[in-house]
Amino acid sequence: MLFRDAVVVAMAFSLTLVASAEKKVERSALPPAVEKTVQAQSQGATIKGISSETEDGVFEYEVEMTVDGHGRDIAIAKDGTLLEVEDEVAVNTLPAAVQGALTAKAAGAKITKVESLTKKGKLVAYEAATLNGTKKGEIQVGPNGEKLTHEE
């Protein structure tokens, strides 16, 4: 019983660390190289928020925005390098193989949102938010609907 209690406390502490790792950042506080990338990537967009966090040991700035009515999130390194772009896409605009793979992987759960994931200018995956009753989840498939060897 004592071990289980220690595990629960450790898990709660880990979740607290993860939750508190993301910090809101004012645009005026961005380094010049990051600001330059934000300007280039947010033309015609409404910026909803900027934050910073360390993900997989890498510090990055995250910018959440809306472009032409859909969500777009970007991750930028300290030196201004664009690390990742997540663009919200309509399910019915996806290739049939991707739609089929996402539907199969959702296993009956409702797909509530789909984003394309681009890294270094290359589409690497599609990510879908799912809802099964009240349980939220997330699934990913490759650019052609294939199974990924690891999550992006």
C-alpha positions in Angstrom: 0.0 0.0 0.0 2.8 2.4 0.8 4.5 1.9 -2.6 1.2 2.6 -4.4 0.8 5.9 -2.4 4.4 6.9 -3.3 3.7 6.2 -7.0 0.5 8.3 -6.9 2.4 11.2 -5.2 5.3 10.9 -7.8 2.8 10.9 -10.7 1.0 13.9 -9.3 4.3 15.7 -8.9 5.3 14.9 -12.5 2.0 16.1 -13.8 2.4 19.4 -11.8 5.9 19.9 -13.4 4.6 19.2 -16.9 1.6 21.6 -16.4 3.7 24.4 -14.9 6.5 24.0 -17.6 4.6 26.1 -20.1 4.9 29.9 -19.4 3.0 32.7 -21.0 5.3 35.1 -22.8 4.5 38.7 -23.9 5.3 39.4 -27.5 7.5 42.3 -26.5 9.8 39.9 -24.6 10.6 37.7 -27.6 14.2 37.6 -28.8 14.6 39.5 -32.1 15.2 36.3 -34.2 12.0 34.7 -32.7 10.0 37.9 -33.4 11.2 37.9 -37.0 9.9 34.3 -37.4 6.6 35.2 -35.7 6.1 38.2 -38.1 6.8 36.0 -41.2 4.6 33.1 -40.0 1.6 35.2 -38.7 0.9 37.5 -41.7 -2.9 37.7 -42.0 -3.3 35.8 -38.7 -4.7 36.7 -35.3 -2.3 35.7 -32.5 -4.2 34.2 -29.6 -1.2 33.5 -27.3 2.5 33.0 -27.0 4.2 30.7 -24.5 7.5 29.0 -23.9 8.3 25.5 -22.7 10.9 22.8 -22.8 9.7 19.8 -24.8 11.8 16.7 -25.0 14.7 18.7 -23.6 14.4 21.4 -26.2 13.4 25.0 -25.2 10.9 26.5 -27.7 8.4 29.3 -28.1 4.9 28.3 -29.1 2.6 30.7 -30.9 -1.1 29.9 -31.2 -3.0 31.8 -33.9 -6.0 31.7 -36.2 -5.6 32.0 -40.0 -8.6 32.2 -42.3 -10.8 30.7 -39.6 -8.6 27.7 -38.7 -6.1 27.1 -36.0 -2.4 27.2 -36.6 0.3 26.6 -33.9 4.0 27.1 -34.5 7.0 26.1 -32.4 10.2 28.3 -32.7 13.7 27.7 -31.4 15.5 30.4 -29.4 17.5 31.2 -32.6 14.3 31.8 -34.6 14.3 28.5 -36.4 10.8 27.3 -37.2 10.6 23.8 -35.6 7.1 22.7 -36.2 3.8 23.9 -37.7 0.4 22.5 -36.8 -2.4 23.5 -39.2 -6.0 22.6 -38.5 -7.5 20.9 -41.6 -11.0 19.7 -42.5 -11.3 15.9 -42.4 -13.1 15.9 -45.8 -10.1 17.6 -47.5 -7.7 14.8 -46.5 -6.7 12.1 -48.9 -9.0 9.0 -48.7 -6.1 6.8 -47.3 -5.5 9.3 -44.5 -9.3 9.6 -43.7 -9.6 5.8 -43.6 -6.5 5.4 -41.4 -7.7 8.0 -38.9 -11.2 6.5 -38.8 -9.8 3.0 -38.2 -7.3 4.2 -35.5 -10.1 6.2 -33.8 -11.8 2.8 -33.2 -15.3 4.3 -33.0 -14.4 7.5 -31.2 -15.5 10.8 -32.7 -12.8 12.7 -34.5 -13.2 16.3 -33.2 -10.2 18.0 -34.9 -7.4 17.2 -37.3 -4.1 18.9 -37.7 -1.3 18.5 -40.2 2.2 18.4 -38.6 5.0 19.9 -40.6 8.7 19.8 -39.4 11.6 21.4 -41.4 9.1 22.2 -44.2 8.0 18.5 -44.6 4.6 17.0 -43.7 5.4 14.3 -41.2 2.0 13.3 -39.8 -1.7 14.0 -39.3 -2.9 14.3 -35.7 -6.5 13.9 -34.6 -8.2 14.8 -31.4 -10.8 12.1 -30.5 -13.7 11.9 -28.1 -15.2 8.7 -26.9 -18.0 9.6 -24.5 -16.2 12.0 -22.1 -12.8 10.5 -22.7 -10.5 12.6 -24.9 -7.6 11.1 -26.9 -5.2 11.8 -29.6 -4.1 9.7 -32.6 -1.6 10.1 -35.4 -1.0 8.6 -38.8 1.7 9.3 -41.4 1.3 11.7 -44.3 -0.1 8.9 -46.5 -2.2 7.2 -43.7 0.6 4.8 -42.8 1.3 3.7 -39.2 4.1 5.8 -37.6 7.1 4.2 -36.1 7.0 6.9 -33.4 4.8 9.8 -32.5 5.7 13.1 -34.0 
